[in-house]
Amino acid sequence: MAQEHKAKSTINTQLSSIQSTINDIIQEIKDINHIINLEHPTTTTSSDMSNQEGLEQMVESIKSCSSLDQFINNNKSIICPQAVDDNQSSLTSALNDKELLTMIKNHTQHMKLVKYDDFGSSSMLKPYQVKIDQVRLNNIKKQLTSCLRLASPPVQTIIPREFQNCLVSIKDKQMYLLSLKTMRWNHIQDAFKYEVSCQPNSIVYARGNIYVFGGKSSSSSSKYMRYSLAEKQCYVADIIGIIGGCCISVCYDGDEFIYLVGGDISDFNLDRVDRFSIDTQQFEHVGYLPFSVASPFTHLHNDTLYIMSGFDPCREPDHQFMAYNIHTGASRVDLEDRISYASCFDGNDSLCPLKDDYHQTVYVDPEIGILSITGNGQNYQYSIVDDKWTLMKDLDLWKRFNHGGCLIR
């Protein structure tokens, strides 16, 4: 009696396992059928296999079918009951994109959780896979982001009063602010977490933040800093996906991207053109320049980067003027008959090379004109209309040797 009970117990366990497996398989077939036909899942139960008779009927149905399609056609009342009632089917709305994605996600999770025992050859049961074209999905995400940005009204950046209409000069970790209205300097102690030195063109202002890319030290060369004007707080993050370095020249396109040009790593100049997305805080490679260059002055106009006054490997100012199209990668190189130690762009159609002082940092303000900042009482303002340089009465007592900075308007 005990042996008979033990034998029946084993049989009952196997029958229960078979019943569960068949139910899982039928449920998977139903899910896949709903996904393919864009149909809502039904609330009706599948075949009645709660007893041995129902199980035997389903096993016989499976054995009598030579293909999955035949099994589905022979068991429509189980697999797709809504197709049985034409009237109901006509009233059933199709899945929308969100519902379809949810069904695919749930079914993928179901396939990961439900495992089938393969009693025969290992090739009998091969798991289904849901493959996602990640490249296409990422492109769709980018297109959606672009569409939303175009459709949404531009966000007005609120600049705190103390930063409005000022020139920013940065040295080491300190930030110096020159009010363009009062011509008075203010000072913010330890504004940045890494020292900013010997990289005057690696600093740019964009959307309420001051960005500094790379640095001279090994700890800062692979980092970028973002100083939030609203929060008065410096944030540090890794430069990922492109080369870091120091002496990088940067410029802002006025929309989403900050372009990074040239630079230096271990006394080797770089020929790279990369860019940083303000929206995603991600870096990506754009192309290469015809020559390597460090600490150039870079300006963007009509999809073209104009690159002037960099340094060759011997650390002497070169005579090269380069233009690089950010979309086509086309470039040209012109040799100047004079050395330009600095340059500035009026934001319209004029590029101004300067050669008087090797250490000057130059800014252009549409109202004030060109500002040459060397410090120690030697800051000058140039009037384009009068074609005249005038000594600024800003009482600047600091030497601004290779100070970097930016304008905030």
C-alpha positions as CSV (number, residue, x, y, z in Angstrom):
1,M,0.0,0.0,0.0
2,A,2.8,2.4,0.9
3,Q,4.7,1.5,-2.3
4,E,1.6,2.1,-4.3
5,H,1.1,5.5,-2.7
6,K,4.7,6.4,-3.3
7,A,4.4,5.5,-6.9
8,K,1.2,7.5,-7.3
9,S,2.8,10.4,-5.5
10,T,5.6,10.5,-8.1
11,I,3.1,10.3,-10.9
12,N,1.0,13.0,-9.4
13,T,4.0,15.3,-9.0
14,Q,5.0,14.8,-12.7
15,L,1.4,15.3,-13.8
16,S,1.3,18.5,-11.8
17,S,4.6,19.7,-13.3
18,I,3.3,18.9,-16.9
19,Q,0.0,20.7,-16.1
20,S,1.9,23.8,-14.9
21,T,4.3,23.7,-17.9
22,I,1.5,23.5,-20.4
23,N,-0.4,26.3,-18.7
24,D,2.8,28.5,-18.8
25,I,3.4,27.6,-22.5
26,I,-0.2,28.4,-23.4
27,Q,0.0,31.7,-21.5
28,E,3.2,32.6,-23.4
29,I,1.5,31.8,-26.7
30,K,-1.5,34.0,-25.7
31,D,0.8,36.9,-24.7
32,I,2.8,36.7,-27.9
33,N,-0.4,36.4,-30.0
34,H,-1.7,39.5,-28.2
35,I,1.5,41.4,-28.9
36,I,1.6,40.5,-32.5
37,N,-2.1,41.3,-33.1
38,L,-2.0,44.4,-30.9
39,E,-4.8,43.0,-28.8
40,H,-5.6,43.6,-25.1
41,P,-5.2,40.6,-22.9
42,T,-8.4,38.7,-22.1
43,T,-9.7,38.2,-18.6
44,T,-11.1,34.7,-19.5
45,T,-9.3,31.7,-18.2
46,S,-7.5,29.2,-20.4
47,S,-8.4,25.6,-20.9
48,D,-9.8,23.7,-17.9
49,M,-6.8,21.5,-16.9
50,S,-7.7,21.4,-13.2
51,N,-8.5,17.7,-13.6
52,Q,-6.9,14.8,-15.4
53,E,-9.5,14.7,-18.1
54,G,-8.9,18.4,-19.1
55,L,-5.1,17.7,-19.1
56,E,-5.5,14.6,-21.3
57,Q,-7.6,16.6,-23.8
58,M,-5.0,19.3,-24.0
59,V,-2.1,16.7,-24.4
60,E,-4.1,15.0,-27.2
61,S,-4.6,18.3,-28.9
62,I,-0.9,19.1,-28.8
63,K,0.0,15.7,-30.1
64,S,-2.5,16.0,-33.0
65,C,-1.0,19.3,-34.2
66,S,2.1,19.4,-36.5
67,S,2.7,23.1,-36.0
68,L,2.1,25.9,-33.6
69,D,-0.2,27.7,-36.1
70,Q,-2.3,24.6,-36.3
71,F,-2.5,24.4,-32.5
72,I,-3.6,28.0,-32.3
73,N,-6.2,27.5,-35.0
74,N,-7.6,24.4,-33.3
75,N,-7.8,26.2,-29.9
76,K,-8.9,29.7,-30.7
77,S,-11.4,29.7,-27.8
78,I,-8.3,29.3,-25.5
79,I,-5.6,31.3,-27.3
80,C,-7.6,34.2,-28.7
81,P,-11.2,34.1,-27.4
82,Q,-11.9,37.6,-28.6
83,A,-11.6,36.4,-32.2
84,V,-14.4,33.9,-31.6
85,D,-17.0,36.7,-31.1
86,D,-16.7,39.0,-34.2
87,N,-18.9,41.6,-32.6
88,Q,-16.8,41.8,-29.5
89,S,-13.6,41.8,-31.6
90,S,-14.8,44.8,-33.6
91,L,-15.4,46.7,-30.4
92,T,-12.0,45.9,-28.9
93,S,-9.6,48.8,-29.3
94,A,-6.0,48.1,-30.4
95,L,-3.1,48.5,-28.0
96,N,-1.5,51.9,-27.9
97,D,2.3,52.3,-27.8
98,K,2.5,52.5,-24.0
99,E,0.3,49.4,-23.5
100,L,2.3,47.5,-26.1
101,L,5.7,48.4,-24.5
102,T,4.3,47.4,-21.1
103,M,3.2,44.0,-22.4
104,I,6.6,43.4,-24.0
105,K,8.3,44.3,-20.7
106,N,6.0,42.1,-18.7
107,H,6.4,39.2,-21.1
108,T,10.2,39.5,-21.1
109,Q,10.1,39.4,-17.3
110,H,7.9,36.3,-17.5
111,M,10.4,34.5,-19.7
112,K,13.2,35.3,-17.3
113,L,11.2,33.9,-14.3
114,V,9.6,30.8,-15.8
115,K,12.1,28.1,-16.7
116,Y,11.2,24.8,-18.5
117,D,12.7,21.5,-17.7
118,D,14.1,19.9,-20.9
119,F,13.6,16.1,-20.5
120,G,14.9,15.3,-23.9
121,S,17.6,16.7,-26.0
122,S,19.0,20.1,-25.0
123,S,18.0,21.4,-28.4
124,M,14.3,20.6,-27.9
125,L,13.5,23.7,-25.9
126,K,15.1,27.0,-27.1
127,P,14.1,30.1,-25.2
128,Y,12.5,33.0,-27.1
129,Q,14.3,36.3,-27.0
130,V,13.1,39.9,-27.2
131,K,15.8,41.8,-29.0
132,I,15.8,45.6,-28.8
133,D,17.7,47.7,-31.4
134,Q,19.5,49.9,-28.9
135,V,21.0,52.2,-31.5
136,R,17.7,52.9,-33.1
137,L,16.1,53.4,-29.6
138,N,18.8,55.9,-28.7
139,N,18.3,57.8,-31.9
140,I,14.5,58.0,-31.2
141,K,15.2,59.3,-27.7
142,K,17.5,62.0,-29.2
143,Q,14.8,63.0,-31.8
144,L,12.2,63.2,-29.0
145,T,14.5,65.3,-26.9
146,S,15.1,67.7,-29.9
147,C,11.4,67.9,-30.7
148,L,10.5,68.7,-27.1
149,R,13.2,71.3,-26.9
150,L,11.9,72.9,-30.2
151,A,8.3,72.7,-29.1
152,S,8.9,74.1,-25.6
153,P,9.4,77.8,-25.0
154,P,13.0,78.7,-24.2
155,V,13.8,78.7,-20.5
156,Q,14.9,82.1,-19.3
157,T,18.0,81.8,-17.2
158,I,17.8,83.8,-14.0
159,I,21.2,85.3,-13.2
160,P,21.7,86.4,-9.6
161,R,22.2,90.2,-9.2
162,E,25.9,90.0,-8.2
163,F,26.7,88.2,-11.4
164,Q,24.7,90.3,-13.8
165,N,26.7,92.3,-16.4
166,C,30.1,91.3,-15.2
167,L,33.5,90.0,-16.3
168,V,34.7,86.9,-14.5
169,S,38.4,86.4,-14.0
170,I,39.6,83.1,-12.5
171,K,43.0,82.2,-11.0
172,D,43.7,79.1,-8.9
173,K,40.5,78.5,-6.9
174,Q,39.5,82.2,-6.7
175,M,36.9,84.0,-8.8
176,Y,37.1,87.8,-9.4
177,L,34.1,89.7,-10.7
178,L,34.3,93.1,-12.5
179,S,31.0,94.9,-12.7
180,L,30.7,96.5,-16.2
181,K,28.5,99.1,-14.7
182,T,30.5,100.3,-11.7
183,M,33.9,99.1,-12.9
184,R,34.6,97.7,-9.4
185,W,36.0,94.3,-8.6
186,N,34.6,91.7,-6.1
187,H,36.2,88.5,-4.9
188,I,34.8,85.0,-4.2
189,Q,37.2,82.9,-2.1
190,D,37.6,79.2,-3.0
191,A,34.9,79.2,-5.7
192,F,36.4,76.2,-7.4
193,K,37.5,72.8,-6.1
194,Y,40.6,72.5,-8.3
195,E,43.1,75.2,-9.2
196,V,42.6,76.9,-12.5
197,S,45.9,77.9,-13.9
198,C,47.6,78.3,-17.3
199,Q,44.5,77.5,-19.2
200,P,42.9,80.9,-20.0
201,N,40.7,79.6,-22.8
202,S,39.3,76.5,-21.0
203,I,36.5,78.6,-19.3
204,V,33.1,79.4,-20.7
205,Y,29.7,80.6,-19.4
206,A,26.5,78.9,-20.5
207,R,23.0,78.9,-19.1
208,G,23.7,80.1,-15.6
209,N,26.8,78.1,-15.1
210,I,30.6,78.6,-15.5
211,Y,32.3,75.6,-17.0
212,V,36.0,74.7,-16.7
213,F,37.4,71.8,-18.7
214,G,40.6,69.9,-17.7
215,G,43.5,71.2,-15.8
216,K,47.3,71.1,-15.3
217,S,47.4,68.6,-12.4
218,S,46.9,64.8,-12.8
219,S,43.8,65.0,-10.6
220,S,42.1,67.8,-12.6
221,S,43.1,66.9,-16.2
222,S,40.4,64.3,-16.5
223,K,37.7,66.4,-14.8
224,Y,35.4,69.3,-15.6
225,M,33.9,71.8,-13.1
226,R,30.6,73.5,-13.2
227,Y,30.0,76.5,-11.0
228,S,26.3,77.2,-10.5
229,L,25.6,81.0,-10.2
230,A,22.2,80.4,-8.6
231,E,23.6,77.9,-6.0
232,K,27.0,79.5,-5.7
233,Q,28.3,75.9,-5.7
234,C,31.0,74.1,-7.6
235,Y,30.4,70.6,-9.0
236,V,33.0,68.2,-10.3
237,A,32.6,65.4,-12.7
238,D,34.7,63.1,-14.9
239,I,35.4,63.7,-18.5
240,I,34.1,60.4,-20.0
241,G,34.2,59.3,-23.7
242,I,36.9,61.8,-24.8
243,I,40.4,62.8,-23.9
244,G,40.9,65.3,-21.1
245,G,44.1,67.3,-20.7
246,C,44.9,70.9,-20.1
247,C,45.1,74.1,-22.3
248,I,41.8,73.1,-24.0
249,S,40.1,75.8,-25.9
250,V,36.3,75.9,-25.5
251,C,33.4,77.9,-27.0
252,Y,29.6,77.8,-26.6
253,D,27.2,77.6,-29.5
254,G,24.5,79.5,-27.7
255,D,22.2,76.5,-27.6
256,E,23.2,73.0,-26.4
257,F,26.8,72.3,-27.1
258,I,30.2,73.5,-25.8
259,Y,33.0,72.6,-28.2
260,L,36.4,71.5,-27.0
261,V,39.3,72.1,-29.3
262,G,43.0,71.0,-29.1
263,G,44.7,70.8,-25.7
264,D,47.8,69.3,-24.2
265,I,48.6,66.0,-22.5
266,S,52.1,65.3,-21.1
267,D,53.5,68.1,-23.4
268,F,51.9,66.6,-26.5
269,N,49.4,68.8,-28.3
270,L,46.1,67.5,-29.4
271,D,44.2,67.8,-32.7
272,R,40.8,66.9,-31.4
273,V,37.4,68.5,-31.8
274,D,34.9,67.3,-29.3
275,R,31.7,68.6,-27.7
276,F,29.8,68.6,-24.5
277,S,26.0,68.6,-24.3
278,I,24.7,70.9,-21.6
279,D,21.3,69.0,-21.7
280,T,22.7,65.5,-21.1
281,Q,26.1,66.4,-19.5
282,Q,27.7,63.9,-21.9
283,F,30.8,64.2,-24.2
284,E,31.1,63.1,-27.8
285,H,33.8,63.2,-30.4
286,V,33.3,65.4,-33.5
287,G,36.5,65.2,-35.6
288,Y,40.1,66.2,-36.0
289,L,42.0,69.3,-37.0
290,P,44.7,69.4,-39.7
291,F,47.3,70.3,-37.0
292,S,47.7,69.8,-33.2
293,V,47.3,72.9,-31.1
294,A,47.1,74.0,-27.5
295,S,45.5,77.1,-25.9
296,P,44.1,78.6,-29.1
297,F,41.4,81.1,-29.3
298,T,38.3,79.4,-30.7
299,H,35.1,81.1,-32.0
300,L,32.0,79.6,-33.6
301,H,30.1,81.2,-36.4
302,N,27.7,79.7,-39.0
303,D,28.6,76.1,-38.1
304,T,32.4,76.8,-38.5
305,L,35.0,76.9,-35.7
306,Y,37.6,79.6,-36.3
307,I,40.8,78.7,-34.4
308,M,43.6,81.2,-33.9
309,S,46.8,81.8,-32.0
310,G,47.6,78.4,-30.6
311,F,51.0,77.0,-29.8
312,D,53.2,74.6,-31.6
313,P,55.1,71.7,-29.9
314,C,58.0,74.1,-29.2
315,R,55.6,76.3,-27.2
316,E,55.9,79.3,-29.5
317,P,52.9,81.1,-30.9
318,D,52.2,79.8,-34.4
319,H,51.0,81.6,-37.5
320,Q,48.2,79.3,-38.3
321,F,44.6,80.3,-38.7
322,M,42.2,77.3,-39.0
323,A,38.6,77.0,-39.9
324,Y,36.7,73.7,-39.2
325,N,33.1,72.9,-40.2
326,I,31.4,71.1,-37.3
327,H,29.0,69.2,-39.6
328,T,31.1,68.2,-42.6
329,G,34.5,68.1,-41.0
330,A,36.0,70.2,-43.8
331,S,38.9,72.4,-42.8
332,R,41.2,74.9,-44.2
333,V,44.5,76.4,-42.9
334,D,45.8,79.9,-43.7
335,L,49.2,81.2,-42.7
336,E,49.3,84.7,-41.3
337,D,52.1,87.1,-42.0
338,R,52.1,88.2,-38.4
339,I,51.8,86.5,-35.0
340,S,48.5,87.0,-33.2
341,Y,48.7,86.6,-29.4
342,A,45.0,86.8,-28.9
343,S,41.7,87.2,-30.8
344,C,38.1,87.9,-30.1
345,F,34.8,87.7,-32.0
346,D,32.0,90.3,-31.8
347,G,29.3,87.7,-32.1
348,N,28.2,89.0,-35.5
349,D,30.7,88.9,-38.4
350,S,34.0,90.3,-37.2
351,L,37.0,88.4,-35.9
352,C,39.7,90.6,-34.3
353,P,43.3,89.4,-33.9
354,L,45.5,91.2,-31.4
355,K,49.3,91.0,-31.1
356,D,50.4,93.6,-28.6
357,D,50.6,91.6,-25.4
358,Y,51.3,87.9,-25.1
359,H,49.6,87.5,-21.7
360,Q,46.3,89.5,-22.3
361,T,42.9,88.0,-22.0
362,V,40.4,89.6,-24.4
363,Y,36.6,89.9,-24.2
364,V,34.1,91.6,-26.4
365,D,31.0,93.3,-25.1
366,P,28.4,94.6,-27.5
367,E,27.9,97.8,-25.5
368,I,31.4,98.5,-24.1
369,G,33.6,97.2,-26.8
370,I,36.8,95.1,-26.6
371,L,38.3,94.6,-23.1
372,S,42.0,93.7,-22.7
373,I,42.6,92.3,-19.2
374,T,46.2,92.0,-18.0
375,G,45.8,93.4,-14.5
376,N,48.0,95.5,-12.3
377,G,46.5,98.7,-13.6
378,Q,46.9,97.7,-17.2
379,N,43.4,96.9,-18.3
380,Y,42.2,98.6,-21.4
381,Q,39.0,99.2,-23.2
382,Y,38.9,99.6,-27.0
383,S,36.2,101.6,-28.7
384,I,35.4,100.1,-32.2
385,V,33.7,103.3,-33.2
386,D,36.5,105.6,-32.1
387,D,39.3,103.1,-32.9
388,K,40.9,104.0,-29.6
389,W,42.3,102.2,-26.5
390,T,41.5,103.7,-23.1
391,L,42.9,102.8,-19.8
392,M,40.2,101.4,-17.5
393,K,39.7,103.0,-14.1
394,D,38.9,99.7,-12.4
395,L,41.6,99.8,-9.7
396,D,42.7,96.3,-10.5
397,L,45.8,95.6,-8.4
398,W,46.2,91.9,-9.3
399,K,48.5,90.6,-12.0
400,R,46.3,88.5,-14.3
401,F,49.0,86.5,-15.9
402,N,47.2,83.8,-18.0
403,H,44.0,84.3,-16.1
404,G,41.0,82.8,-17.8
405,G,37.5,84.1,-17.6
406,C,34.2,84.8,-19.3
407,L,31.6,87.5,-19.7
408,I,28.1,87.2,-18.1
409,R,25.4,89.4,-19.6
